[in-house]
Amino acid sequence: MSFTIGKRFAFSASHALTAVPEGHKCRRVHGHNYEVEVICASTQLDERAMVVDYFDLDPVKRFIDETVDHRHLNDVMPGEPTAERLAWWLFDSLRDALDPAVAGRIIAVRVHETSKTWAEYRPG
C-alpha cells in the first residue's frame, strides 16, 4: 500500500502538431489552457506525516511559469509537442528542478489539454 498526493498547476501555451495529416485541425497553430498534475507517492510518510509537503512542489510553478507559460511549445521542448510527450518532458525536467528527495517521489505527471482530455507519463 502507498500514500499518494497530487498538486495541479496551470499555464497557457500554443503548439502545432506537425506529424498529423495535412488538413487535421491540430496541425494548425492553436493553444490550450493546460493543467498539469504532479503526482507523488510513498509507502511511508516522512517525519511530518506527509508524502511531501505541497510547498515542496512550489518550484514546479516557477519552472512552468519560466519555461512553458505563454510560449509556443514547438520552440520549447524537443520533438512533437503532444500531450503525451509534454507529460514525459515535464516529468523528466522536474527531476532537475526539485530537491532530489521530492523529485524521487514523483510517480507521474498528467497533462490536461482540455477539461475532457488528459495524457499521463508514468515511468516503468
C-alpha positions in Angstrom: 0.0 0.0 0.0 1.2 3.5 -0.7 0.1 7.1 0.1 -0.5 9.3 -3.0 -0.8 13.1 -3.3 -1.1 15.5 -6.2 -0.9 19.1 -7.0 -2.3 20.9 -10.0 -0.7 23.7 -11.9 -1.9 25.8 -14.9 -0.4 27.5 -17.9 -1.4 28.7 -21.4 0.6 27.8 -24.5 0.3 27.2 -28.2 1.6 24.4 -30.3 1.2 22.8 -33.8 1.3 19.1 -34.3 3.3 18.5 -37.5 3.1 14.7 -37.5 -0.7 14.6 -38.1 -2.0 14.5 -41.7 -2.5 17.7 -43.7 -5.9 19.1 -43.0 -6.0 17.8 -39.4 -7.1 20.8 -37.2 -4.3 20.2 -34.7 -1.7 20.7 -37.5 -2.5 24.4 -37.4 -1.1 26.6 -34.6 -3.6 26.6 -31.7 -3.5 27.0 -28.0 -4.7 25.4 -24.8 -5.2 26.4 -21.2 -3.2 23.4 -19.8 -3.5 21.9 -16.4 -0.6 19.8 -15.1 -0.9 17.4 -12.2 2.3 16.3 -10.4 1.6 13.0 -8.6 3.8 11.8 -5.7 3.7 8.6 -3.7 5.5 6.8 -0.9 5.0 3.6 1.0 5.9 5.6 4.2 5.2 9.1 5.4 8.1 11.4 6.3 8.7 12.8 9.7 6.0 15.4 9.1 3.5 12.6 8.3 3.5 13.6 4.6 4.4 12.1 1.3 5.9 15.5 0.5 4.8 19.0 1.7 2.8 20.7 -1.0 5.1 23.7 -0.6 8.0 21.5 -1.6 6.3 21.4 -5.1 6.4 25.3 -5.5 9.4 25.0 -7.8 7.1 23.3 -10.3 5.1 26.5 -10.7 8.3 28.5 -11.2 9.5 26.0 -13.8 6.2 26.1 -15.6 6.0 29.9 -15.5 9.5 30.4 -16.7 9.6 27.6 -19.3 6.2 27.0 -20.9 3.7 29.6 -19.9 2.6 31.8 -22.8 5.1 30.1 -25.1 5.0 28.1 -28.3 5.7 24.5 -27.2 7.3 23.6 -30.6 10.1 26.1 -29.7 10.5 24.9 -26.1 10.5 21.2 -25.9 12.2 18.6 -28.1 10.1 16.6 -30.6 6.4 16.7 -31.3 4.6 18.7 -28.6 1.7 16.2 -28.0 0.2 16.0 -24.5 1.8 12.6 -24.1 5.3 14.0 -24.9 4.7 17.1 -22.8 3.8 14.9 -19.8 7.1 12.9 -20.3 9.2 16.0 -20.9 7.8 17.7 -17.7 8.4 14.6 -15.7 12.0 14.4 -16.8 12.6 18.2 -16.5 11.1 18.4 -13.0 13.6 15.9 -11.6 16.2 18.6 -12.1 14.0 21.5 -10.8 13.1 19.9 -7.5 15.0 18.7 -4.4 16.1 15.1 -5.1 14.1 13.8 -2.1 10.9 15.4 -3.6 11.7 14.5 -7.2 12.2 10.9 -6.2 8.6 10.7 -5.0 7.1 11.8 -8.3 5.4 8.8 -9.8 3.5 10.5 -12.7 2.8 13.7 -14.5 -0.6 14.2 -16.0 -1.3 16.9 -18.6 -4.9 18.1 -19.3 -5.3 19.9 -22.7 -9.0 20.3 -22.1 -11.4 19.6 -19.3 -12.2 16.3 -21.1 -8.8 15.1 -22.2 -5.5 14.2 -20.5 -2.3 12.3 -21.0 -0.1 10.8 -18.4 3.5 9.8 -18.2 4.4 7.2 -15.5 7.8 5.5 -15.9 8.1 1.8 -15.9 
